[in-house]
């Protein structure tokens, strides 16, 4: 019996990001498999499991990845560099790394994500990503090298200045511009709508798009998508906790829900 359709590693993300249409995802820092499934059933195309700021340990992260696979949403894990090997072996479809300021850093991170031949990732077929050995060997190596996305984040003025070189680095598949950290690093606090920050976001997005790589950023509203889309962004991420808090606040204040809800 052919079980390849049940492969734990979802490799749809490269094609999703390159198809030319607007793509929507969502950040979640909450260690809840149920929330991951809700995001998938709601129709988001990818979820960013936020292990930079979230509370999930490695065991919980693996459950979050299982929930993503079960509900059909493609999982990216945002993590620090030292966690890359483990989240890959758990079956992450993509890795997002914050504060990537130079092409040298991007190149070093890209090597961690690909197996030998194009990178330096340690090879093991016993973890979940290879189906605990069921889908190991050269097929898993090729599937991972071709199908796992590396997405560095540009979040500082240095990163903005190096955006073209970062995007052009071999092994970089897409670039995400983080407005909030960029705003803080530019001395504007959380005001990432400030004209200077907005201009910097635009420079980074255009540089990435001009380098031929998908460019992404926050999209908290349709207006954000239009605004940043005009700058070159093609994929956008909302924030689960922000959406949940907004709806809870509306309910607490007795405001009507924005659409029908079935219980």
Helices and strands as residue ranges (DSSP letters): G 4-6, H 13-18, E 23-28, H 33-42, E 46-50, H 58-71, E 74-78, G 81-83, H 84-90, E 94-97, H 103-113, G 128-133, H 138-147, E 149-154, H 157-161, H 163-168, E 174-177, H 179-185, H 195-210, E 214-218, H 222-229, E 235-239, H 240-252
